[in-house]
Amino acid sequence: MAAVIATTVGLAPLGAAGAPAHLGSRGGAVPKSVLAKHNRCKRNAIDVPKCGVLWGIYLPPQPASTGWIAPYSKIEVPIGRRFDLVKNYSQWKAGVTFPTKAEASYANRRHQILEFAWAAVDYGTRAKISYASIASGAWDKSVIRPEARALKHFHHKVFIDFSAEFDGASQTGHGTPAQYVAAYRHIHDVMKAAGVKNVIWAWVSTGDLEHASVIRASYPGPKYVNWVGYDPYNFAGCHNEGWRSPYETFSPFYKWTRHQTGMRHKPLLLGEYASAIGPKVGAWYAHVATALHHLPRIKALMQWSSATSSTCDFRLTDSAAALAGFGVSSNSRYVLGAG
C-alpha cells in the first residue's frame, strides 16, 4: 500500500501541536482508562517487548480546526485502549524532515512510538529517487544529514523503514536489489557517523513470496536491520482472492524467514496488515490475536485503516463488525502481554 501514500502531496503530521493530551480528534475527552491501557511489558534496546506485541496503526491524517490530526481516538475509545505504535509516511525531499513539531509533540504527550516509512519519492513531483544516487552520497547534504540532525534533537526512539515494499510493482524505476541494499546501508552509515542513536531500523517487503528472490537479494544484512517486516493482506472480496484467515495471511512469509540466513532470529513487524470488509470481517479481526499467539516472532504490527480504491476499503471506522472484532484482539491477554 506504500504506492497509495506516494500519490499524496504534502503528507500531514500525526498530531496537532499544542493540543492537550486528553483530547480526541474532535476535541472530545479520551478517558484516562483508555490512555492508560497498553502493552506494559519491558522492551529491549530495539523495543522488542518481552511479552505481548506492540499494537499499532496507520490512519490517514484529517483536517480539523486545530490542524491536521490522525483521529486515533475514533478507534482508541471504542476499543478501550491506546496504541503502542503509530505510523506515518515521509517523502524524500530537501527541506522535509521528520518528526515534525506536531509529531514530536504527539510522541511527548502520549508516549507512543513513531514509525516512519521513508519513501524514495518526492510527493510533490512524484519523482522517484534512484537508489544509486542515494548510495553515491548525492543526497547526503540535502536530505540525509538534515534528517540525522532532526533525529538527534528528538528524545525518543523511532522506527524507520526505507522504501517499504521495495519489491512491489509500484517500486520499479528506483534501481536494482543491489542498488537498494547499497542505498539502505548508506543511509544507515551516514546516520551512525552523525551520532544518531535513536533509530530502530526496519526492513519491510510486501511479503509476497512470488517475489522471494528479489526480497532475498534486497536484504541489507543483519548488521543493518533490527526488525524484518512485511505487509500481509486478506484481499478476499477486493482482488477476487479466496478468503484467508489471519494465520493463513501472516504465516507464509513468517515461515520463509526461518530458512533465511540473517533473518531467522530477527523480530518480525507487520508494517501494514488488514482484511477487506466482508461478511466474516469481524471474526477475522477477532482471531488476529490467536494467530499472533501461534506466530510468536511477530512482536509488532500496524493496522492499515484506510481505503486504497473504491473496491479495497480497509477502514475500521466504516465497519462496526471490523471494529468490534479488532477490539477483541486489541484487548486479548496475549497482545497486552498479560498471558
Beta strands, then each sheet from edge to edge (+ up, - down):
strand 1: 54-58
strand 2: 62-64
strand 3: 67-69
strand 4: 85-90
strand 5: 113-118
strand 6: 121-122
strand 7: 127-128
strand 8: 158-162
strand 9: 199-205
strand 10: 227-230
strand 11: 233-234
strand 12: 268-275
strand 13: 298-304
sheet 1: 11+ 12+ 10+ 9+ 8+ 5+ 4+ 1+ 13+
sheet 2: 2+ 3-
sheet 3: 6+ 7-
end
